Amino acid sequence: METTSSVHHREPWNKGKLVGQKAPFKLKEIWGIRMRLQLSGRTRDLALFDLAIDSKLRASDLVKLRIRDIAHGQRISSRATVMQQKTQRPVQFEITEETRQAVARWIQAANLRSDGFLFPSRLRKSAHLSTRQYARIVDGWVTEMALDETAYGTHSLRRTKPTLIYRRTKNLRAIQILLGHSKLESTVRYLGVEVDDALELAEQTEV
């Protein structure tokens, strides 16, 4: 006699999706998304988008940010330090003036408390935005811009600023610090730099 298992297996949210390395956003795409969010009055999404690019944090760290992590009282800091969940290493990042304004507007509009999460969830079962919710929001931005949905994701936001800085400076050590990588090899793979070129550049940037 055949029996039916009563065990239900939860399928991963990204089943069936390409989960390889995601492309960073180009400057014209950054401005395109930002303009759409501004014109449509999506205050939270604009703060989320700008801070994701500035902070270069993984999705799991970004959604768990508390207001006190990036602000002193009512003032948004120009620099913040966050302990990374994956590596348990602190990483420091700059918060640009434009991002500070966007975040301040969101905090005021949502009437958030300084000890609360910066991006609270709208679902009762979660105190803050989940990585899955964040991924859906990013997918929405990508769709609005008519971009290839398989090429972009939440990690695109983490990769965007380091990629732009690397193209301008070729300074791998700086990118390593910005991303909080413990090994230069991780930064090399992350940026997709050729190993020989990377070693040569590393030697040039040593002090």
Biotite code that builds the C-alpha atoms (Angstrom):
import biotite.structure as struc

atoms = struc.array([
    struc.Atom([0.000, 0.000, 0.000], chain_id="A", res_id=1, res_name="MET", atom_name="CA", element="C"),
    struc.Atom([1.359, 3.354, -0.953], chain_id="A", res_id=2, res_name="GLU", atom_name="CA", element="C"),
    struc.Atom([1.621, 6.039, 1.688], chain_id="A", res_id=3, res_name="THR", atom_name="CA", element="C"),
    struc.Atom([1.661, 9.758, 1.202], chain_id="A", res_id=4, res_name="THR", atom_name="CA", element="C"),
    struc.Atom([4.297, 11.620, 3.133], chain_id="A", res_id=5, res_name="SER", atom_name="CA", element="C"),
    struc.Atom([2.932, 14.273, 5.449], chain_id="A", res_id=6, res_name="SER", atom_name="CA", element="C"),
    struc.Atom([6.150, 16.206, 5.330], chain_id="A", res_id=7, res_name="VAL", atom_name="CA", element="C"),
    struc.Atom([5.945, 19.409, 3.297], chain_id="A", res_id=8, res_name="HIS", atom_name="CA", element="C"),
    struc.Atom([9.200, 20.679, 1.849], chain_id="A", res_id=9, res_name="HIS", atom_name="CA", element="C"),
    struc.Atom([9.518, 24.432, 1.475], chain_id="A", res_id=10, res_name="ARG", atom_name="CA", element="C"),
    struc.Atom([10.902, 25.406, -1.882], chain_id="A", res_id=11, res_name="GLU", atom_name="CA", element="C"),
    struc.Atom([13.551, 28.142, -1.869], chain_id="A", res_id=12, res_name="PRO", atom_name="CA", element="C"),
    struc.Atom([12.204, 31.524, -2.970], chain_id="A", res_id=13, res_name="TRP", atom_name="CA", element="C"),
    struc.Atom([14.781, 31.706, -5.767], chain_id="A", res_id=14, res_name="ASN", atom_name="CA", element="C"),
    struc.Atom([14.047, 28.268, -7.253], chain_id="A", res_id=15, res_name="LYS", atom_name="CA", element="C"),
    struc.Atom([14.144, 28.397, -11.023], chain_id="A", res_id=16, res_name="GLY", atom_name="CA", element="C"),
    struc.Atom([16.035, 31.681, -11.076], chain_id="A", res_id=17, res_name="LYS", atom_name="CA", element="C"),
    struc.Atom([19.583, 32.248, -12.212], chain_id="A", res_id=18, res_name="LEU", atom_name="CA", element="C"),
    struc.Atom([21.612, 32.907, -9.068], chain_id="A", res_id=19, res_name="VAL", atom_name="CA", element="C"),
    struc.Atom([25.009, 33.559, -10.563], chain_id="A", res_id=20, res_name="GLY", atom_name="CA", element="C"),
    struc.Atom([26.958, 36.794, -10.190], chain_id="A", res_id=21, res_name="GLN", atom_name="CA", element="C"),
    struc.Atom([24.695, 39.754, -10.870], chain_id="A", res_id=22, res_name="LYS", atom_name="CA", element="C"),
    struc.Atom([25.677, 42.741, -12.988], chain_id="A", res_id=23, res_name="ALA", atom_name="CA", element="C"),
    struc.Atom([26.285, 46.109, -11.339], chain_id="A", res_id=24, res_name="PRO", atom_name="CA", element="C"),
    struc.Atom([24.014, 48.956, -12.365], chain_id="A", res_id=25, res_name="PHE", atom_name="CA", element="C"),
    struc.Atom([25.358, 51.480, -14.859], chain_id="A", res_id=26, res_name="LYS", atom_name="CA", element="C"),
    struc.Atom([25.217, 55.197, -14.112], chain_id="A", res_id=27, res_name="LEU", atom_name="CA", element="C"),
    struc.Atom([22.341, 55.804, -16.533], chain_id="A", res_id=28, res_name="LYS", atom_name="CA", element="C"),
    struc.Atom([20.398, 52.965, -14.885], chain_id="A", res_id=29, res_name="GLU", atom_name="CA", element="C"),
    struc.Atom([21.045, 54.387, -11.417], chain_id="A", res_id=30, res_name="ILE", atom_name="CA", element="C"),
    struc.Atom([19.705, 57.773, -12.426], chain_id="A", res_id=31, res_name="TRP", atom_name="CA", element="C"),
    struc.Atom([16.795, 56.190, -14.275], chain_id="A", res_id=32, res_name="GLY", atom_name="CA", element="C"),
    struc.Atom([15.641, 54.211, -11.233], chain_id="A", res_id=33, res_name="ILE", atom_name="CA", element="C"),
    struc.Atom([16.229, 57.139, -8.886], chain_id="A", res_id=34, res_name="ARG", atom_name="CA", element="C"),
    struc.Atom([14.209, 59.484, -11.094], chain_id="A", res_id=35, res_name="MET", atom_name="CA", element="C"),
    struc.Atom([11.285, 57.047, -11.270], chain_id="A", res_id=36, res_name="ARG", atom_name="CA", element="C"),
    struc.Atom([11.235, 56.644, -7.494], chain_id="A", res_id=37, res_name="LEU", atom_name="CA", element="C"),
    struc.Atom([11.365, 60.402, -6.946], chain_id="A", res_id=38, res_name="GLN", atom_name="CA", element="C"),
    struc.Atom([8.605, 61.187, -9.439], chain_id="A", res_id=39, res_name="LEU", atom_name="CA", element="C"),
    struc.Atom([6.321, 58.484, -8.046], chain_id="A", res_id=40, res_name="SER", atom_name="CA", element="C"),
    struc.Atom([6.883, 59.627, -4.464], chain_id="A", res_id=41, res_name="GLY", atom_name="CA", element="C"),
    struc.Atom([8.174, 56.253, -3.251], chain_id="A", res_id=42, res_name="ARG", atom_name="CA", element="C"),
    struc.Atom([10.040, 57.623, -0.250], chain_id="A", res_id=43, res_name="THR", atom_name="CA", element="C"),
    struc.Atom([10.953, 54.289, 1.300], chain_id="A", res_id=44, res_name="ARG", atom_name="CA", element="C"),
    struc.Atom([12.168, 52.760, -1.947], chain_id="A", res_id=45, res_name="ASP", atom_name="CA", element="C"),
    struc.Atom([14.328, 55.783, -2.723], chain_id="A", res_id=46, res_name="LEU", atom_name="CA", element="C"),
    struc.Atom([15.964, 55.613, 0.718], chain_id="A", res_id=47, res_name="ALA", atom_name="CA", element="C"),
    struc.Atom([16.451, 51.857, 0.295], chain_id="A", res_id=48, res_name="LEU", atom_name="CA", element="C"),
    struc.Atom([17.935, 52.215, -3.182], chain_id="A", res_id=49, res_name="PHE", atom_name="CA", element="C"),
    struc.Atom([20.329, 55.043, -2.294], chain_id="A", res_id=50, res_name="ASP", atom_name="CA", element="C"),
    struc.Atom([21.501, 53.455, 0.953], chain_id="A", res_id=51, res_name="LEU", atom_name="CA", element="C"),
    struc.Atom([21.993, 50.058, -0.690], chain_id="A", res_id=52, res_name="ALA", atom_name="CA", element="C"),
    struc.Atom([24.370, 51.616, -3.197], chain_id="A", res_id=53, res_name="ILE", atom_name="CA", element="C"),
    struc.Atom([26.235, 53.762, -0.660], chain_id="A", res_id=54, res_name="ASP", atom_name="CA", element="C"),
    struc.Atom([26.572, 51.073, 2.017], chain_id="A", res_id=55, res_name="SER", atom_name="CA", element="C"),
    struc.Atom([27.510, 48.192, -0.306], chain_id="A", res_id=56, res_name="LYS", atom_name="CA", element="C"),
    struc.Atom([25.966, 45.883, 2.302], chain_id="A", res_id=57, res_name="LEU", atom_name="CA", element="C"),
    struc.Atom([24.678, 42.404, 1.620], chain_id="A", res_id=58, res_name="ARG", atom_name="CA", element="C"),
    struc.Atom([20.902, 42.134, 1.601], chain_id="A", res_id=59, res_name="ALA", atom_name="CA", element="C"),
    struc.Atom([20.905, 40.321, 4.962], chain_id="A", res_id=60, res_name="SER", atom_name="CA", element="C"),
    struc.Atom([22.742, 43.238, 6.597], chain_id="A", res_id=61, res_name="ASP", atom_name="CA", element="C"),
    struc.Atom([20.891, 46.031, 4.812], chain_id="A", res_id=62, res_name="LEU", atom_name="CA", element="C"),
    struc.Atom([17.385, 44.929, 5.822], chain_id="A", res_id=63, res_name="VAL", atom_name="CA", element="C"),
    struc.Atom([18.424, 44.664, 9.479], chain_id="A", res_id=64, res_name="LYS", atom_name="CA", element="C"),
    struc.Atom([19.789, 48.190, 9.779], chain_id="A", res_id=65, res_name="LEU", atom_name="CA", element="C"),
    struc.Atom([18.445, 50.148, 12.711], chain_id="A", res_id=66, res_name="ARG", atom_name="CA", element="C"),
    struc.Atom([18.157, 53.920, 12.649], chain_id="A", res_id=67, res_name="ILE", atom_name="CA", element="C"),
    struc.Atom([20.789, 54.181, 15.385], chain_id="A", res_id=68, res_name="ARG", atom_name="CA", element="C"),
    struc.Atom([23.249, 52.409, 13.065], chain_id="A", res_id=69, res_name="ASP", atom_name="CA", element="C"),
    struc.Atom([23.279, 55.333, 10.651], chain_id="A", res_id=70, res_name="ILE", atom_name="CA", element="C"),
    struc.Atom([22.116, 58.294, 12.743], chain_id="A", res_id=71, res_name="ALA", atom_name="CA", element="C"),
    struc.Atom([22.925, 60.310, 15.840], chain_id="A", res_id=72, res_name="HIS", atom_name="CA", element="C"),
    struc.Atom([19.628, 61.532, 17.193], chain_id="A", res_id=73, res_name="GLY", atom_name="CA", element="C"),
    struc.Atom([17.819, 63.256, 14.330], chain_id="A", res_id=74, res_name="GLN", atom_name="CA", element="C"),
    struc.Atom([20.969, 63.659, 12.245], chain_id="A", res_id=75, res_name="ARG", atom_name="CA", element="C"),
    struc.Atom([21.948, 61.094, 9.613], chain_id="A", res_id=76, res_name="ILE", atom_name="CA", element="C"),
    struc.Atom([25.675, 60.364, 9.851], chain_id="A", res_id=77, res_name="SER", atom_name="CA", element="C"),
    struc.Atom([28.029, 60.915, 6.953], chain_id="A", res_id=78, res_name="SER", atom_name="CA", element="C"),
    struc.Atom([29.835, 57.704, 7.889], chain_id="A", res_id=79, res_name="ARG", atom_name="CA", element="C"),
    struc.Atom([28.654, 54.493, 9.543], chain_id="A", res_id=80, res_name="ALA", atom_name="CA", element="C"),
    struc.Atom([30.123, 51.180, 10.692], chain_id="A", res_id=81, res_name="THR", atom_name="CA", element="C"),
    struc.Atom([28.181, 47.915, 10.610], chain_id="A", res_id=82, res_name="VAL", atom_name="CA", element="C"),
    struc.Atom([29.115, 44.402, 11.754], chain_id="A", res_id=83, res_name="MET", atom_name="CA", element="C"),
    struc.Atom([28.625, 42.018, 8.857], chain_id="A", res_id=84, res_name="GLN", atom_name="CA", element="C"),
    struc.Atom([26.511, 38.991, 9.657], chain_id="A", res_id=85, res_name="GLN", atom_name="CA", element="C"),
    struc.Atom([28.331, 36.663, 7.250], chain_id="A", res_id=86, res_name="LYS", atom_name="CA", element="C"),
    struc.Atom([31.922, 37.457, 8.215], chain_id="A", res_id=87, res_name="THR", atom_name="CA", element="C"),
    struc.Atom([31.477, 38.987, 11.684], chain_id="A", res_id=88, res_name="GLN", atom_name="CA", element="C"),
    struc.Atom([33.824, 41.723, 10.527], chain_id="A", res_id=89, res_name="ARG", atom_name="CA", element="C"),
    struc.Atom([33.013, 45.447, 10.775], chain_id="A", res_id=90, res_name="PRO", atom_name="CA", element="C"),
    struc.Atom([32.706, 47.413, 7.566], chain_id="A", res_id=91, res_name="VAL", atom_name="CA", element="C"),
    struc.Atom([32.638, 51.193, 7.277], chain_id="A", res_id=92, res_name="GLN", atom_name="CA", element="C"),
    struc.Atom([30.892, 53.186, 4.583], chain_id="A", res_id=93, res_name="PHE", atom_name="CA", element="C"),
    struc.Atom([30.212, 56.760, 3.578], chain_id="A", res_id=94, res_name="GLU", atom_name="CA", element="C"),
    struc.Atom([26.660, 58.081, 3.277], chain_id="A", res_id=95, res_name="ILE", atom_name="CA", element="C"),
    struc.Atom([26.395, 60.787, 0.636], chain_id="A", res_id=96, res_name="THR", atom_name="CA", element="C"),
    struc.Atom([24.390, 63.952, 1.123], chain_id="A", res_id=97, res_name="GLU", atom_name="CA", element="C"),
    struc.Atom([21.735, 62.825, -1.356], chain_id="A", res_id=98, res_name="GLU", atom_name="CA", element="C"),
    struc.Atom([21.296, 59.550, 0.497], chain_id="A", res_id=99, res_name="THR", atom_name="CA", element="C"),
    struc.Atom([21.173, 61.276, 3.873], chain_id="A", res_id=100, res_name="ARG", atom_name="CA", element="C"),
    struc.Atom([18.351, 63.477, 2.634], chain_id="A", res_id=101, res_name="GLN", atom_name="CA", element="C"),
    struc.Atom([16.439, 60.500, 1.215], chain_id="A", res_id=102, res_name="ALA", atom_name="CA", element="C"),
    struc.Atom([16.806, 58.526, 4.445], chain_id="A", res_id=103, res_name="VAL", atom_name="CA", element="C"),
    struc.Atom([15.820, 61.511, 6.605], chain_id="A", res_id=104, res_name="ALA", atom_name="CA", element="C"),
    struc.Atom([12.666, 62.041, 4.524], chain_id="A", res_id=105, res_name="ARG", atom_name="CA", element="C"),
    struc.Atom([11.756, 58.378, 4.897], chain_id="A", res_id=106, res_name="TRP", atom_name="CA", element="C"),
    struc.Atom([12.274, 58.377, 8.679], chain_id="A", res_id=107, res_name="ILE", atom_name="CA", element="C"),
    struc.Atom([10.120, 61.473, 9.028], chain_id="A", res_id=108, res_name="GLN", atom_name="CA", element="C"),
    struc.Atom([7.393, 60.227, 6.679], chain_id="A", res_id=109, res_name="ALA", atom_name="CA", element="C"),
    struc.Atom([7.170, 56.848, 8.420], chain_id="A", res_id=110, res_name="ALA", atom_name="CA", element="C"),
    struc.Atom([7.518, 58.377, 11.910], chain_id="A", res_id=111, res_name="ASN", atom_name="CA", element="C"),
    struc.Atom([10.212, 55.853, 12.833], chain_id="A", res_id=112, res_name="LEU", atom_name="CA", element="C"),
    struc.Atom([11.807, 55.634, 16.267], chain_id="A", res_id=113, res_name="ARG", atom_name="CA", element="C"),
    struc.Atom([15.577, 55.810, 16.713], chain_id="A", res_id=114, res_name="SER", atom_name="CA", element="C"),
    struc.Atom([15.752, 52.335, 18.262], chain_id="A", res_id=115, res_name="ASP", atom_name="CA", element="C"),
    struc.Atom([13.663, 50.731, 15.529], chain_id="A", res_id=116, res_name="GLY", atom_name="CA", element="C"),
    struc.Atom([14.504, 49.151, 12.189], chain_id="A", res_id=117, res_name="PHE", atom_name="CA", element="C"),
    struc.Atom([15.117, 51.528, 9.324], chain_id="A", res_id=118, res_name="LEU", atom_name="CA", element="C"),
    struc.Atom([13.051, 49.416, 6.936], chain_id="A", res_id=119, res_name="PHE", atom_name="CA", element="C"),
    struc.Atom([10.251, 47.824, 8.985], chain_id="A", res_id=120, res_name="PRO", atom_name="CA", element="C"),
    struc.Atom([8.176, 45.111, 7.376], chain_id="A", res_id=121, res_name="SER", atom_name="CA", element="C"),
    struc.Atom([4.567, 45.672, 6.503], chain_id="A", res_id=122, res_name="ARG", atom_name="CA", element="C"),
    struc.Atom([3.890, 42.072, 7.519], chain_id="A", res_id=123, res_name="LEU", atom_name="CA", element="C"),
    struc.Atom([3.081, 41.402, 11.160], chain_id="A", res_id=124, res_name="ARG", atom_name="CA", element="C"),
    struc.Atom([5.238, 38.288, 11.387], chain_id="A", res_id=125, res_name="LYS", atom_name="CA", element="C"),
    struc.Atom([8.449, 40.181, 10.611], chain_id="A", res_id=126, res_name="SER", atom_name="CA", element="C"),
    struc.Atom([9.928, 43.195, 12.406], chain_id="A", res_id=127, res_name="ALA", atom_name="CA", element="C"),
    struc.Atom([11.951, 44.297, 9.398], chain_id="A", res_id=128, res_name="HIS", atom_name="CA", element="C"),
    struc.Atom([11.939, 43.918, 5.637], chain_id="A", res_id=129, res_name="LEU", atom_name="CA", element="C"),
    struc.Atom([12.973, 40.381, 4.690], chain_id="A", res_id=130, res_name="SER", atom_name="CA", element="C"),
    struc.Atom([15.608, 39.598, 2.082], chain_id="A", res_id=131, res_name="THR", atom_name="CA", element="C"),
    struc.Atom([12.837, 38.041, -0.001], chain_id="A", res_id=132, res_name="ARG", atom_name="CA", element="C"),
    struc.Atom([10.745, 41.214, 0.154], chain_id="A", res_id=133, res_name="GLN", atom_name="CA", element="C"),
    struc.Atom([13.820, 43.256, -0.695], chain_id="A", res_id=134, res_name="TYR", atom_name="CA", element="C"),
    struc.Atom([14.524, 41.019, -3.695], chain_id="A", res_id=135, res_name="ALA", atom_name="CA", element="C"),
    struc.Atom([10.970, 41.536, -4.960], chain_id="A", res_id=136, res_name="ARG", atom_name="CA", element="C"),
    struc.Atom([11.325, 45.297, -4.631], chain_id="A", res_id=137, res_name="ILE", atom_name="CA", element="C"),
    struc.Atom([14.562, 45.254, -6.624], chain_id="A", res_id=138, res_name="VAL", atom_name="CA", element="C"),
    struc.Atom([12.961, 43.013, -9.251], chain_id="A", res_id=139, res_name="ASP", atom_name="CA", element="C"),
    struc.Atom([10.244, 45.649, -9.586], chain_id="A", res_id=140, res_name="GLY", atom_name="CA", element="C"),
    struc.Atom([12.807, 48.384, -10.242], chain_id="A", res_id=141, res_name="TRP", atom_name="CA", element="C"),
    struc.Atom([14.537, 46.236, -12.846], chain_id="A", res_id=142, res_name="VAL", atom_name="CA", element="C"),
    struc.Atom([11.226, 45.493, -14.580], chain_id="A", res_id=143, res_name="THR", atom_name="CA", element="C"),
    struc.Atom([10.260, 49.176, -14.672], chain_id="A", res_id=144, res_name="GLU", atom_name="CA", element="C"),
    struc.Atom([13.549, 49.970, -16.402], chain_id="A", res_id=145, res_name="MET", atom_name="CA", element="C"),
    struc.Atom([12.963, 47.147, -18.919], chain_id="A", res_id=146, res_name="ALA", atom_name="CA", element="C"),
    struc.Atom([16.277, 45.546, -17.953], chain_id="A", res_id=147, res_name="LEU", atom_name="CA", element="C"),
    struc.Atom([17.152, 41.856, -18.141], chain_id="A", res_id=148, res_name="ASP", atom_name="CA", element="C"),
    struc.Atom([15.608, 40.403, -14.971], chain_id="A", res_id=149, res_name="GLU", atom_name="CA", element="C"),
    struc.Atom([18.063, 37.488, -14.971], chain_id="A", res_id=150, res_name="THR", atom_name="CA", element="C"),
    struc.Atom([21.084, 39.811, -14.980], chain_id="A", res_id=151, res_name="ALA", atom_name="CA", element="C"),
    struc.Atom([20.186, 42.019, -12.001], chain_id="A", res_id=152, res_name="TYR", atom_name="CA", element="C"),
    struc.Atom([19.272, 41.429, -8.374], chain_id="A", res_id=153, res_name="GLY", atom_name="CA", element="C"),
    struc.Atom([19.942, 42.672, -4.847], chain_id="A", res_id=154, res_name="THR", atom_name="CA", element="C"),
    struc.Atom([23.647, 41.921, -5.235], chain_id="A", res_id=155, res_name="HIS", atom_name="CA", element="C"),
    struc.Atom([23.763, 44.329, -8.173], chain_id="A", res_id=156, res_name="SER", atom_name="CA", element="C"),
    struc.Atom([23.346, 47.155, -5.658], chain_id="A", res_id=157, res_name="LEU", atom_name="CA", element="C"),
    struc.Atom([26.229, 45.857, -3.532], chain_id="A", res_id=158, res_name="ARG", atom_name="CA", element="C"),
    struc.Atom([28.471, 45.615, -6.596], chain_id="A", res_id=159, res_name="ARG", atom_name="CA", element="C"),
    struc.Atom([27.583, 48.948, -8.194], chain_id="A", res_id=160, res_name="THR", atom_name="CA", element="C"),
    struc.Atom([29.709, 51.447, -6.279], chain_id="A", res_id=161, res_name="LYS", atom_name="CA", element="C"),
    struc.Atom([32.808, 49.221, -5.915], chain_id="A", res_id=162, res_name="PRO", atom_name="CA", element="C"),
    struc.Atom([32.726, 48.562, -9.665], chain_id="A", res_id=163, res_name="THR", atom_name="CA", element="C"),
    struc.Atom([32.471, 52.269, -10.482], chain_id="A", res_id=164, res_name="LEU", atom_name="CA", element="C"),
    struc.Atom([35.307, 53.103, -8.068], chain_id="A", res_id=165, res_name="ILE", atom_name="CA", element="C"),
    struc.Atom([37.510, 50.315, -9.418], chain_id="A", res_id=166, res_name="TYR", atom_name="CA", element="C"),
    struc.Atom([37.047, 51.446, -13.009], chain_id="A", res_id=167, res_name="ARG", atom_name="CA", element="C"),
    struc.Atom([38.084, 54.939, -11.989], chain_id="A", res_id=168, res_name="ARG", atom_name="CA", element="C"),
    struc.Atom([40.998, 54.132, -9.635], chain_id="A", res_id=169, res_name="THR", atom_name="CA", element="C"),
    struc.Atom([42.072, 50.522, -10.329], chain_id="A", res_id=170, res_name="LYS", atom_name="CA", element="C"),
    struc.Atom([42.753, 50.327, -6.577], chain_id="A", res_id=171, res_name="ASN", atom_name="CA", element="C"),
    struc.Atom([41.966, 46.782, -5.480], chain_id="A", res_id=172, res_name="LEU", atom_name="CA", element="C"),
    struc.Atom([43.056, 47.346, -1.878], chain_id="A", res_id=173, res_name="ARG", atom_name="CA", element="C"),
    struc.Atom([40.541, 50.137, -1.497], chain_id="A", res_id=174, res_name="ALA", atom_name="CA", element="C"),
    struc.Atom([37.751, 47.983, -2.913], chain_id="A", res_id=175, res_name="ILE", atom_name="CA", element="C"),
    struc.Atom([38.747, 45.143, -0.591], chain_id="A", res_id=176, res_name="GLN", atom_name="CA", element="C"),
    struc.Atom([38.320, 47.441, 2.410], chain_id="A", res_id=177, res_name="ILE", atom_name="CA", element="C"),
    struc.Atom([35.056, 48.906, 1.129], chain_id="A", res_id=178, res_name="LEU", atom_name="CA", element="C"),
    struc.Atom([33.526, 45.445, 0.714], chain_id="A", res_id=179, res_name="LEU", atom_name="CA", element="C"),
    struc.Atom([34.920, 44.099, 3.975], chain_id="A", res_id=180, res_name="GLY", atom_name="CA", element="C"),
    struc.Atom([36.671, 41.183, 2.282], chain_id="A", res_id=181, res_name="HIS", atom_name="CA", element="C"),
    struc.Atom([39.348, 39.414, 4.338], chain_id="A", res_id=182, res_name="SER", atom_name="CA", element="C"),
    struc.Atom([41.261, 38.273, 1.236], chain_id="A", res_id=183, res_name="LYS", atom_name="CA", element="C"),
    struc.Atom([42.241, 40.171, -1.876], chain_id="A", res_id=184, res_name="LEU", atom_name="CA", element="C"),
    struc.Atom([41.453, 37.072, -3.932], chain_id="A", res_id=185, res_name="GLU", atom_name="CA", element="C"),
    struc.Atom([37.801, 37.420, -2.930], chain_id="A", res_id=186, res_name="SER", atom_name="CA", element="C"),
    struc.Atom([37.756, 40.977, -4.248], chain_id="A", res_id=187, res_name="THR", atom_name="CA", element="C"),
    struc.Atom([39.411, 39.869, -7.487], chain_id="A", res_id=188, res_name="VAL", atom_name="CA", element="C"),
    struc.Atom([36.731, 37.229, -8.088], chain_id="A", res_id=189, res_name="ARG", atom_name="CA", element="C"),
    struc.Atom([34.010, 39.643, -7.048], chain_id="A", res_id=190, res_name="TYR", atom_name="CA", element="C"),
    struc.Atom([35.046, 42.255, -9.595], chain_id="A", res_id=191, res_name="LEU", atom_name="CA", element="C"),
    struc.Atom([35.845, 39.716, -12.282], chain_id="A", res_id=192, res_name="GLY", atom_name="CA", element="C"),
    struc.Atom([39.388, 41.038, -12.680], chain_id="A", res_id=193, res_name="VAL", atom_name="CA", element="C"),
    struc.Atom([41.974, 38.896, -14.434], chain_id="A", res_id=194, res_name="GLU", atom_name="CA", element="C"),
    struc.Atom([44.341, 37.398, -11.858], chain_id="A", res_id=195, res_name="VAL", atom_name="CA", element="C"),
    struc.Atom([47.578, 38.550, -13.519], chain_id="A", res_id=196, res_name="ASP", atom_name="CA", element="C"),
    struc.Atom([46.267, 42.086, -13.869], chain_id="A", res_id=197, res_name="ASP", atom_name="CA", element="C"),
    struc.Atom([45.053, 42.006, -10.288], chain_id="A", res_id=198, res_name="ALA", atom_name="CA", element="C"),
    struc.Atom([48.433, 40.990, -8.889], chain_id="A", res_id=199, res_name="LEU", atom_name="CA", element="C"),
    struc.Atom([50.178, 43.674, -10.909], chain_id="A", res_id=200, res_name="GLU", atom_name="CA", element="C"),
    struc.Atom([47.721, 46.307, -9.721], chain_id="A", res_id=201, res_name="LEU", atom_name="CA", element="C"),
    struc.Atom([48.041, 45.113, -6.126], chain_id="A", res_id=202, res_name="ALA", atom_name="CA", element="C"),
    struc.Atom([51.821, 45.541, -6.272], chain_id="A", res_id=203, res_name="GLU", atom_name="CA", element="C"),
    struc.Atom([51.365, 49.054, -7.630], chain_id="A", res_id=204, res_name="GLN", atom_name="CA", element="C"),
    struc.Atom([49.014, 50.044, -4.823], chain_id="A", res_id=205, res_name="THR", atom_name="CA", element="C"),
    struc.Atom([51.123, 48.679, -1.952], chain_id="A", res_id=206, res_name="GLU", atom_name="CA", element="C"),
    struc.Atom([52.615, 51.333, 0.349], chain_id="A", res_id=207, res_name="VAL", atom_name="CA", element="C"),
])
